[in-house]
């Protein structure tokens, strides 16, 4: 069975032919290249390399960097080739991960980015993220234990996370918005717990749903959506997201 790699986002497809378009970043079939354990560009004798976006830290695998970063939309000139270091004082080099305290975005690099490419939170909102190999025991969550909000953007708190699903809560101050974005490979279900606002869905025709306590909204995979708190009080939404979901922000 042949394997095809998307030159834009690194997605790997198995089949006799590449897909009509990438299910993650929607790149057309011509953006796919066939890969083997020793994939090389025919004329330049290049092997597949790892490329890091200097803006947001996204890592792409391919012969060349992508046309633009699928996370922050930075151009290909913003990518630098990662030079693998076999050893560092006798140990393998370690790439640190940094977590945005506002939206939960994970950045890889020597230090956090100047601003979060997802919610625009400042560098100071990032902390070192230590991923445990052990699966934590899931008991329960209380969404009112994390009512704190952030000035830069709506605050997101992840209560429960597994390999297959995330359960999060968003806290919006009056006037705050979660800008248009979509998840190419994961459906989301939102439930309004407190407050009011507007939920926007755009599948080619923009729809506006008025939010109030008890409102349930499905944001299907690959559909643009955004949330706006139009009230004078805090807006609280819980969401469940199928994983892996991917993330693309609208320009």
Buried (B, 14 or more C-beta within 10 A) or exposed (E): EEBBBBBBBBBEBEEEEBBEBBBBBBBEBEBBBEBEEEBEEEEEEEEBBBBBBBBBBBBBBBBBBBEBBBBBBBEBEBBEEBEEEEEEEEEEEEEEBBBBBBBBBEBBBEEBBEBBBBBBBBEEBBEEBEEEEEEEEEEEBEBEEBEEBBEBBBBBBBBBBEEEEBBBBBBBBEEBBBBBBBBBBBBBBBBBBBBBBBBBBBEEEEEEBEBEEEBEBEBBBBBBBBBBBBBEEBBBBBBBBBBBBBBBBEE
